[in-house]
Amino acid sequence: MRTTRAPAPHLMRWSAGALLWVGAAWLIYLAAVHTASGQLLDTMMRATAHGTSHPLPGLDPENHWVALWILAPPGAVLLGLLASRPRRLRRTAAASAAIVLAGANLTTQLFKALWNERPALIVDLAPEWTANSLPSGHTTMAASAAAAVFLVAAPRGRPFWAVLAALWAGGWGGYIFIEGWHRPSDMIAAHLVTAAWTALAGCLMLQAERRARVSAAMEVASYPDAGRHGPEFDDPDAGRQPTAAERLTAALAPPLRDGRRRGGRSAGLCLTLGLAGCTLAVIFLLGPIVDAEGSFSERLPQSASGPTPWLFLAGAALSSAPAFFPAAAGILSFSSASAGEHPHHTGR
């Protein structure tokens, strides 16, 4: 029997991925905070949401129970998934979840503490709209809790949980926007910061899963009946129970191949939802600009001069849809790493 395995996940490669997410968050910050057009659109979308009624229950930013509603459901799922993971992986899984939760939320608060002002590029904005609120703390809570669930899940189940994680994070981002708490850029930055910490914590999780796979493969290969076939080995009713190593190997199996890539359909769904939401946001923003008169630089202030349904719809889409892009990237990268590290056995 010959066992082949791919190299361990490279920390520098995953760190580079984290830096890409951080770079994207920084670009959002520069565009939304340090350009006049970015400030105008971003703040007017929030002002529109602040003055628009909706049928959802109202949220009080001073009520700390909101954090419980954000964290409790994914927290319960997280505990259930931790209990289902192999014992030798539970500690690492818990550590990975703690890293993404603590890292993302501390980064958000630290960023707002260090860069807590916005330059006054738009003189007509009311004073209460000039403070920096990027990234959104509550959206970071939702996104990091959802990302922790994704990390703790078994490799085969990660594509499924990634879709639910994106729905949870994006849903709360949209909810917080329509309540008028934050600008859309605040939610986008929260999703990106969480994605960066997920990449770092995910490298730790993948390393532990790789070691467990290799250990289990070596144990299976050392059995006297390894590689043999017959009724007593192939028939589950013949009385032979799978060994601990075989159960561990099954628990670490990579996602099933659906299409060209493992987890491809789930990733495609996330990518489709993200692109659809962002495309609608652009349409909603361009709608009033097309109706205005003059050059583009003159039309933009006209279109954002007051609250409109266009700005409300665009802000809601921009606050929720970007959550699906890190989910799609996470599905493909984690599925590929899990499949590459899975040992392949061939009889000789």
N, C-alpha and C positions, 0 to 999 in steps of 0.2 A: 504494500500500500504506500502511496506517495501523497504527502500533504504539502500543498503550496499555499502561501499566504502573501498578501501584499504588504508593503511597508506600513509602519504605523502612521497615523495621521500626523502631519508635520505642524508643529506649533507655529512656526513662522508663516505658513500658508494660511492658517486660520486667523492668526493675528493680522495678516494683511487684509483678510476679509473684514475683520472688525474695523480696521482703519478706513476701509472704503465706506462703511456705514457711517462712521464718525465724520468723514469728509463730506458725505452727502448731507448730514445734519448741519455741518458748519456752513455749507452753501445755502441751505434753507434759511439759516440765521442771517447771513449776509444779505440775501435777497429780501427777506421780510422785514428786517430791522434797519438795515443801512442803505436802503434805496427808497426814494420818495414814492414811487409807484407801488412798491411792495408794501410799504406802510399803509398807503391809502386803501388798497384793495383788502389787505388783511384785516385792518381795523374796521373798515366799513362792513365787511362780512360779519364780524363779531357784533358790531352795533346793530345790524339788521336782525341778527338772531336774538339779541338782548331785547328788542322791541317787538318780537313776533310771538304770538301765542301758539301753543301746540297742545295736543291732547294727552301727552305723557305726564306722569307725576312730576311735580316740581322738585328740584334738588336744592338743598340749602348748603352752600359751600362752607358754612360754619358748623354744620352737623357732621360730627365724626363718624356717625353710623353709615354714611355714604361709603366710606372706605371698607366697612364690613360687607356691604352688599357687593362691592367690587371684588373683594378678595375671598369671601367665604365659599362660593360655588367652585372656583378653580382650586381652592385649598382642599376642599373635600375630595375632589377628583385626584388631586396630587397625592393625598394620603392613601387612597385606594390603589393607585398605580404603584406607589412605593411598596406597599404590602405585597403586590403581585410580582415584583421583580425578584430575581434570584438573590439569595441572601448575601452572596459575596459582592453584589453590585449595589446593595441598598445604600451603603454609606457614601459611595461616590455619587450615586444619583441624588441623594439628599444634599450633598455638598454642591453639586452643580446647580440644583434649584436655588440653594441659598446664595450662590455667587450671582446668578442673574437677577434675583430679587433685590439683594442688597446693592449690587453694583449699579444697576439701572436707576434705582430710586435715589441713591446717594449722589450719583452723577447729575441727575436732574436738579436736585436741591443745591448742589455745589455750583452748578452752572448759573442758576438764577441768583445765587448769592454773589457771585463774582461779576456777572454781567446783568445787573438789575435795572439798568436804565436804557431807554431808547433815545437816540438823537432826535431833536425836534425838527424833522424834515417837512412836516405838514403843519402849518401854523393854525389851520382851522380845526384841528382835532381838540376835543375837550381834554382838560388835564388828566381826568381819570383814565384815559385811554393811552397814556404815554408810557406807563410803566412796563418793563419787560416781564412777560409771563411765559417765556419759552425756556424749556419744554414744559408741557402740562404734567403736573405731578400726579393727578388722578388718572390720566390716560397712561402714564408710565406704570402705575400700580396695576391697571388692567392688563397691559401688554406684557409686563414682566411675570405676572401670575400665570398668564396663558402660556408664555414661553417656558416657564418652569414645568408645566404639565407636558409640553412637547418634549422636553429633555428627558424627563423621567419615564416617559412611555417606552414600551418595548420597540425595537427597530421596525418590526412589521406593522405596528400600529401608529407610528409617527405621522405618516401622511394624513391619516384620518384626524388625529388630534391637532395637526397643524391647521387644517381647515377650520375646525372649531375654535382654535386659538385666535385665528385671524378674525373670525366673526365676533368673538368676545371683545378683542382689543378694538377692532374697528367700530363695533356697535357702541361701546362706551365712548370712543372718540367722537362719534356723531352725536350721541346723547349730550355730552358735555358741551359741544358746540351749540346745539339748539337751545341749551339753557343759558347761553351767553357768557359762560365762564371764561372761555379762551378763544383765541384766534385759531384759524386752521393750521397755521404754521406751527403752533405750539403742539398740536396733536401729531403732525407729521414728524417733528423732531423727537417726540416721545417714542414713536414707533422705531425710528432709526437708532436712537440710543439703546433701546432694548435689543434690537437686532445685533448691535455690536457686542453687547455682553453675552448674548446667546451664542455667538460664534466662539467666544473665549471659553465659556463654560461647556459648550458642546465638544470642544477638543478634549477636555478632561474626561467627559463621558465616553467619547469614542475610544480613547486610549484604554479606559477600564474595560469596555466591552471587547476590545481586541484581545487584551490579555486573557480575559475569561474564555473567549473563543479558542485561542491557542491552547490554553490549559485543558479545556474540555476535549479538543481534538486529540491531544496527546494521550489523554486517559482512554478515549474510545479506541485509539489505535493500539493501545497496550493490551486490550482484552483478547483472550484466546479465540473468541468467536468473531472478532472484528472482521468484517468483509465477507463472512460466510452467509450463505443463503439456503433456505430450506423452509419447510412448513413450520418448524419450531422457532424460526427466526422471523419469518415474514407474516405469519398469521397472528394478529393481536389477540386472538382467542386461544392460542396454544399455551398460554400460561406464562410466557416470558414477559417480565415487566421491564420497561426502559430503565436504564441506569441513571444515576444523578447526572453524569456527564452528558448522556444523550438528551436528558430533559433540558439541561442548560444550553446545549447546542440548538435545540428547537426553540428555546425562548429567545435566543439571539439571532434567529434567522432574519435575513434582510427582507425588506418589502418585496411583495410579488411584482414581477414585471408586468406592467400594463401599458402596452404600446412599445415605444422604443426605449423608454427609461423606466426604471423602478419608481413607483410613486408618480409616474408621469401624468396620470389623469387628475390626481389631486392637485399637483402643481399647476396643471393647465387650467383647472377650475379657478384656483387662486389668481393666476395671472389674468385670466379672462375677467374676473370680477374687478381686479385692480385697474386694468386698462379701461374697462367700461365705465367705472366710476370717475376716473380722471378725465376721460373723454367727455363725459357729460358735464363735468365741472368746467372744462374749457368752453364748451358750447354755452353754458349758462353765463359765463363771464363775458364771452364775445357777443352774446345777444344784444345787450344794451349798448355795447360799444359800436356795433354796426349801425344802430339807429341814431347815434349821435352825429354831430357835424364837426368838420374840421379834420386835422391830422390826428394820427393815433395818439400822440402825446397830449392833444387837446381833448380827444374823445374820452380818454381814461378818466380824468377828473369829473367830466360830465356824467359818465355812467355810474360812478361811485359817489356822486354828490349827496345821495340820500338813500335810505333803506328801500330795497326793492326785493320782490320774490326771487329775482335772478341771483342776487347776492346770497340770499338764504340757501337756495338749492346748491349753489356752487360751494359754499362753505361747508354744508353738510357732507357733500360728496368728497371734498378734499380732506375732511377730518376723519373719514372712515376708510375710503378706498385704498390709501397707501399702506394700510396694515397688511394687505394681501401680497404685496411684493416681497417683503422679508419671509413670509410664509412659503411662497413658491420657491424662493432661493433655498430656504432651509430644507424643504422636502427633497429637492434635487441633490443638494450637497451632502446631507446626512444619509440619504438612501444610497448614493453612489459610494460614500465612504464605508457604509455597513456592508454593501455587497462586495467591495474590493477587499475588505478585511476578512470576509467569511471564508474559512478553509474549504478547499475542494478536495475530495477524496476520490482517488481512482484506483481500482484494484489492479494488481500486477500478478 
